[in-house]
Amino acid sequence: MDKEKKTDIINKFELHKGDTGSTEVQIALLTDRISQLTGHMAANRHDYSTQRSLLKLVGHRRRLLAYLSKEDVARYRSLITRLGLRK
């Protein structure tokens, strides 16, 4: 992911100016990285180290989504709608 794309994602999902660590920003960055690795895995089926890192990222995103749904359901629903996730 290049720097411009990362700053664009951060600006789109930040809660306040300069926010880089909120749950929404973290989930959005993980979602972008997961989509990149999914494309890589489609072309390289036997790349098991990438497969392992992809599963770790999916698990991390799942835990962050569970945390957000427990803390604030409205923010959770808004985020999954904006990201296009299936939950």
BELFENPE-V130599 format. One record per run of one state. SS is the DSSP state (helix for helix, strand for strand, loop for the rest). FROM is the first residue (numbers start at 0). LEN is the number of residues. Records with the same first field share a line. If there is no record, write none. Layout:
BEGIN
SS: FROM-LEN ; FROM-LEN
END
This chain:
BEGIN
loop: 0-2 ; 13-9 ; 43-4 ; 71-1 ; 83-4
helix: 2-11 ; 22-21 ; 47-24 ; 72-11
END
